[in-house]
Amino acid sequence: MFSRKRGGPKHVRATDAPPSEALKQSLAAGDDAPPPDRGPWDQSYAPDDVQRLDLGSLLIPAVDGVEVRVQANPEGVVEQIVLVDGESALQLGVFAAPRSEGIWDEVRDEIATAMKSDGVSPREVDGPYGIELTARVNTPEGPADVRFVGVDGPRWMVRALFQGAAASDPGREGRLGEVFAGLVVVRDPEARPVREALPLRLPKEMTEQAEQEQQAQGGTNGSPAV
């Protein structure tokens, strides 16, 4: 679902969605354009008066009532980030992208194709961040709504998967929407293949907690979930 298409670079279609605010800000940087009024932001123009959880390439604003669940391997490399607020959940991913061309249109098409092959009927809808993808999928607990949102930035793309109440009704995003709008991407200068996951790591506090839990379990190997 997330492998880069072969056959050269993607050609932008006339019907493609306009660039996100983050990407437009990057392209207009030489024109002294004002920063967007919400994120996800690039580190170069993000507000600096917000307390955030530092996961390396992704900084997550601290919002009361939102639980941050981070799954990491024994080396401390983060493999999954899920935020939970009541009946809603938000899974986050951040990936490398070209500086001047967004990849969310292409990624969205591939997610939709994969869903259709599984018998799911996704729909494209206009959302606050551009074109989103919604669908109802079958889970072990029964049918569930999902909602994919993508934001293109300078040399990065954030992909968000809303589940639960925030997926069935975007108006119920609540605090998860606040977190998403406050995300900051820290893109390192290293050249990376398009769509490669940007490096994420556990904060020092989480690393120490995971080590303490492992010691309490007698050194049992496994991926710490915080």
N, C-alpha and C positions, 0 to 999 in steps of 0.2 A: 504493500500500500504506500510505502514511503521511499521507494527506490527512485533514483533519478532516471528520467527517460533518456534513452539513447538516441543518437541521430542528430546531435548538435543542439545549439541553444534554442530555446522556445521562441517562436515568433509571436509578438503581441497582436492580438486580434482587436479589431475595431470595437467589438462588443465587450471587451474586457472592462472590469471595474476600474475606476480611476485610482491612482495611488493613494495609499493611506496617508493620514496626516503626518505620521512619523517619516514616511518616505518623502513626501512633499517638502517637509521641513529640511531634510537632508539635501535635496536637490536645489533648494532655494537658499541654502546657507550663505552663498556669496552675495545674496541680495538683502542681507540683514532682515530676513523675514522673522516675524515674531514666532516664538515657540508655540506648539499646539496647547490647547487648554486642558488636555488630559493625555494619559499614556495609553498603551505602553510607550514609554519614552526611550530614546537613546540616551546613554549616560551623558553625552555632550551637552544636552539642554534640559536634563531632568531637574526638578526642584530639589534643593539640598536640605530642606527643613523638615524632612519626613523620616521617621524611624523605620528602618527596613531590615529584613532578615537577609543576610548576605550568603547567597548560594553560588557565588562565583560569577557566572555569566548572567545570572538572573537575581535581581534584588526584589524581594516581596515586601510590600508595606505591611506593617503590623496593624491589624484591625481587630479591635475587641470582639470576641465571639466567633472568630474564624479560626478553626483548627488546621494547622499545617502538618500534613503527614508526608514524610520524606522517606523513601526506600533507597538504601544505598548498599553497595557491596562491601566486603570486609576492608577494602582499601579506602573507603570513604567516598567513592565516586557515586554520585547521585544517579539513580536509574529511573526514578519516578517521583513526581511531585503532585500531590492531591490536596486540595483545600476543601474543607467541609464546613458547612453552615446549615444546621438544621436538616431540612429535607433536600438540600441541594449540595452538589459537589462540583468541583472544577479541577480538571487535570491540565497541567501546563507542560509545554515543550518549547524549546528555543533552538533554532537551526541556522546554519550559515546560508547566506544568499548573496546575489550580486549587489553592488552598491546602488545601481541606478535602475534595476528592474525587479519588480516584485515576483514572488513565486506562488503566492496564495491561490491564484486562479488555477494554476496547473495542479497544485496539491489537492485543491478542492475537487477538481475533475476526477482525479485518481481515487479519492476517497469515495466519491459517488459511484464510480465504476465498480469498485470493490463491494460496496453495499448492494448494488444491483445484482452482482453475481451471486450474492448470498440470499437473494429473494427479497431484499429490503427496497422500499421505494423512497429515496431521499428527495427533499424539495429544497430549491434555492429560494431564499427570502432576503429582503433588504433589512439590514440591521444597523445599529449605530456605528459599526465599524466597516460597513460595506456589505457585500454579499456573504451570507451565512448558509450553512447546510444543516437542515433538520431532518430527523427521521424517527420512526418508532421501530425499535429493535426487540428481538426476543432474548430474554435472559433467563437464567435458572429460576429467578423469582417471578417471571412473567414479563409481559410487554413493558418497555420503558422508553421514554423519550430521550433523545440525545441531540445536542446542538454543537456544531463545530464553528468556531470563529477563528479567523486568521488576520494578523496584522503584519504588514510588510514594513520594515525599517531599513536603514542604511547598513547593508551587509548582514542582515538578520531577518528572521521571520518568527513570530510567536504564534504558536497554535494552541488554541484553548478548546477543551471539550467540556461543555456544561452537561450535567446530568441531574435528574430529579426535577424539582419544581422550577429551577432556573432554566431548564431545557424546554419544558412544556409551555412556560410563560416567561419570556424575557423580562417582563415587568416585575418578576419576583426574584431577579438577580440579587437584589439587596446588597449585603456586605460583600458578597463574592464579586459583584460588579464593581464595587468600590476598590477591591484589591486589584482586579484586572486593569482598571483604569489608572492605577498607581504603579504598575510594574515598571521596572527600569532594566534595560538590557545593557550589559557591559560586554561589548564585542572586542575581543583581543585583536592585536594587529596581525596575527598569524594567518597566512593564506590557507583556506580550508575548502574542500570540495563543497559544491552547492548541496544543501540539505544535510550536511553532516551535523549531528547534534553538537551544540556548543558545550564546552566542559562545565559541569556542575559539580559542586563539592559540598560536603557538610560543613556548616559553621563550626568553629572551635567548640562552642558550647555543646552542640549535638554530638560531635565526635567524642568528647569526654564522657557524655552521658552514655553513648553506645558502648564505649570501652568498659565503663562501670557495669553495665548490664551484662556484657559478655563475661566479665570476671565473676559476677554474681551467679552466672549460669555454669561456672566451671570451665570457661574457655571454649564453650560450644561454638563451632563454626556456623556461620550463616550470615545473612544480610540483615543488618540492623534496621528496624523500622522505627522512626522517631515521629 
